[in-house]
């Protein structure tokens, strides 16, 4: 269930609806009652509304904090830390980004093997986004020029296929042409 909540846009949309729909019901109920049923000034004690507002804000904060805590395991930096400390043999893929091209040291990877992508930009800001063959973004990295150390992230591919790499940071007139591919194959063992 958490995968569908955190790995698709529908999860975020569902959470917005979960919090918005009850608010809209109360809003339209109050507007309807004040417009058509009883247009006189209200006689309800203001303390009742303060308590209701506090409960609603408390629920929103509780859901917000709960969803964010549950999402920690889905963050690329946490996955990178887990993979780096797992003791598995990590494949290093070094690359540079420059004037509308990615230069890979290697681009064929085995399923199930953690891969450390380490990249540098040689000229301007570039993005490094890896797309699943279905079109879903798996992860992104920001590559800034002039950095002493490369930007790194560890990812483990779970399915074979041809993954598209695109720049997601506008980098000039041919930005839309800045793409490459990573081929992920089934493991030999």
Residue pairs with C-beta under 8 A, 6 or more apart in sequence:
2 70
2 74
4 10
4 11
5 11
5 14
5 15
5 67
5 70
6 70
6 71
6 74
7 74
7 136
8 136
15 63
15 67
18 63
19 60
19 63
23 56
34 42
72 78
76 139
76 153
76 155
77 153
79 154
79 155
79 156
80 152
80 153
80 154
80 155
83 90
83 114
83 154
83 155
83 156
84 90
84 116
84 154
86 114
88 113
88 114
89 113
89 114
90 113
90 114
90 115
90 116
90 154
91 106
91 109
91 110
91 113
91 114
91 115
91 116
92 105
92 115
92 116
92 118
93 104
93 105
93 106
93 107
93 109
93 115
93 116
93 117
93 118
93 182
94 104
94 105
94 118
94 119
94 150
95 102
95 103
95 104
95 105
95 117
95 118
95 119
95 128
96 102
96 103
96 119
96 120
96 121
96 122
97 103
97 119
97 120
97 121
97 122
97 126
97 128
97 143
97 167
97 178
98 121
98 122
98 123
99 123
99 171
99 172
99 174
100 167
100 171
100 172
100 174
100 175
100 177
100 178
101 178
101 180
102 119
102 128
102 165
102 167
102 178
102 179
102 180
104 180
104 182
107 180
107 181
107 182
107 183
108 182
108 183
108 184
108 185
109 115
109 157
109 182
109 183
109 184
109 185
110 184
110 185
110 186
110 187
110 188
111 157
111 158
111 159
111 160
111 184
111 185
111 186
111 187
112 156
112 157
112 158
112 187
113 156
113 157
113 187
114 154
114 155
114 156
115 154
115 155
115 156
115 157
116 152
116 153
116 154
117 128
117 130
117 141
117 152
117 153
117 154
117 155
118 150
118 151
118 152
119 128
119 141
119 143
119 150
119 151
119 152
120 143
120 147
120 150
120 151
121 143
121 144
121 145
121 147
122 145
123 145
123 171
124 145
124 171
124 172
125 142
125 143
125 144
125 145
125 169
125 171
126 143
126 167
126 169
126 171
126 178
127 140
127 141
127 142
127 143
127 166
127 167
127 168
127 169
128 140
128 141
128 142
128 143
128 151
128 165
128 167
128 168
129 137
129 139
129 140
129 141
129 165
129 166
129 167
129 168
130 137
130 138
130 139
130 140
130 155
130 163
130 164
130 165
130 182
131 137
131 138
131 163
131 164
131 165
131 166
132 138
132 159
132 161
132 163
133 159
133 161
133 162
133 163
133 164
138 155
138 163
139 153
139 155
140 168
141 151
141 153
142 151
142 169
143 151
143 169
144 151
157 163
157 184
159 184
160 184
160 185
160 186
161 183
161 184
162 181
162 182
162 183
162 184
163 181
163 182
163 183
163 184
164 179
164 180
164 181
165 179
165 180
165 181
165 182
166 178
166 179
167 175
167 178
167 179
171 178
